[in-house]
């Protein structure tokens, strides 16, 4: 009982330290998150939308743990199992519309559900058509380019289709 209590206290302190060392979203940012989450729900990603709406705390700046770990050109970062998602300015400014923001949130929701980076990349890339995030409309955007580059590096077999044998299979 003592070990369980001590562990629980440490986890609670850790969680609140993550919250107090970062800033929350502004109202206009919450609105963009809400619209993108609604789009996920509309496209059939109910489980992911549910966790984003009801279990996630969104932040706009890095907490101490994210600063310690660092991040490469990320649009967002997730602190699992604490269900904290940090949305960087690129999420709001670089994503061209709500569909791209929904794609980023879908990826982060997969982390919130326990997926590691590889699984989150794979499932997001495979679901892009269902989401409406397609090459004909988004292939020139930075979010698409970053995601495609990471997915291609991790899963080259997903890009061995078409007459040239180098096209996206999904």
TAKARA-V580524 format. One record per helix or strand of 3 or more residues. SS is the DSSP state (h for helix, s for strand). FROM is the first residue (numbers start at 1). LEN is the number of residues. If there is no record, write none. Layout:
[[SS | FROM | LEN] [SS | FROM | LEN]]
This chain:
[[h | 2 | 19] [h | 27 | 16] [h | 46 | 9] [s | 57 | 3] [h | 64 | 6] [s | 76 | 4] [s | 84 | 4] [h | 89 | 5] [h | 98 | 15] [h | 117 | 10] [h | 128 | 4] [h | 135 | 4] [h | 142 | 13] [h | 156 | 4]]
